[in-house]
Amino acid sequence: ANAGVTVGNPATFSVVAAGSGLSYQWQRGTTNIAGATSASYTTPATVIGDNGATFRVVVTNAGGSVTSSAATL
């Protein structure tokens, strides 16, 4: 879901997925975020330039992968 925060505060995004052996990779736009590999992602303190940024997550297991819809900050 989209999120709104006051500049200087972090934003948290999360996903719920069912299955075994799940792995997660969060992205800003279409670029992977280093180290963002859990079911939730908390941004660093936001700056005005983050306004309108999109975040999504790719969830993968042995059966394949699915990408979430993008959420806008």
Wavefront OBJ file of the C-alpha trace (Angstrom):
o trace
v 0.000 0.000 0.000
v 1.086 3.571 -0.546
v 2.669 5.294 2.446
v 3.024 8.855 3.626
v 5.488 10.115 6.204
v 6.909 13.424 7.343
v 10.327 14.265 5.876
v 13.034 12.964 8.209
v 11.067 9.900 9.269
v 11.376 6.406 7.795
v 8.592 4.599 5.952
v 7.925 0.884 6.298
v 6.554 -1.388 3.589
v 5.660 -5.046 4.112
v 4.391 -8.035 2.192
v 2.527 -11.178 3.209
v 3.319 -14.281 1.174
v 2.577 -17.947 1.794
v 4.781 -20.854 0.850
v 8.034 -22.472 1.824
v 11.567 -21.375 1.071
v 10.566 -17.785 0.323
v 13.157 -15.123 -0.402
v 12.525 -11.411 -0.792
v 14.202 -8.590 -2.699
v 12.901 -5.056 -2.278
v 13.319 -2.561 -5.075
v 13.091 1.194 -5.411
v 11.610 1.620 -8.848
v 13.206 -1.328 -10.633
v 16.554 -1.169 -8.809
v 17.325 -3.710 -6.070
v 17.933 -2.229 -2.616
v 21.093 -3.757 -1.141
v 20.370 -5.785 1.994
v 16.576 -5.392 1.728
v 15.773 -9.100 1.782
v 13.070 -9.660 4.383
v 9.270 -9.518 4.355
v 9.384 -5.846 5.352
v 11.547 -2.894 4.390
v 12.101 0.315 6.325
v 13.587 3.211 4.412
v 16.319 5.416 5.818
v 15.127 8.822 7.047
v 13.204 10.287 4.134
v 14.104 13.450 2.253
v 11.930 15.619 0.025
v 13.432 13.891 -3.026
v 11.798 10.625 -1.911
v 8.353 12.068 -2.626
v 6.768 9.943 -5.354
v 9.350 7.135 -5.155
v 7.929 3.673 -5.746
v 8.800 0.501 -3.872
v 8.011 -3.113 -4.694
v 9.210 -6.565 -3.680
v 10.074 -9.678 -5.649
v 9.167 -12.862 -3.759
v 10.853 -16.051 -4.953
v 10.819 -19.755 -4.101
v 11.482 -22.999 -5.969
v 8.222 -22.546 -7.875
v 9.191 -19.188 -9.368
v 8.885 -15.526 -8.506
v 6.216 -12.848 -8.353
v 6.611 -9.082 -8.150
v 4.244 -7.032 -6.028
v 2.444 -3.986 -7.264
v 4.398 -0.797 -6.658
v 3.618 1.327 -3.619
v 4.250 5.072 -3.785
v 5.846 7.092 -1.017
l 1 2 3 4 5 6 7 8 9 10 11 12 13 14 15 16 17 18 19 20 21 22 23 24 25 26 27 28 29 30 31 32 33 34 35 36 37 38 39 40 41 42 43 44 45 46 47 48 49 50 51 52 53 54 55 56 57 58 59 60 61 62 63 64 65 66 67 68 69 70 71 72 73
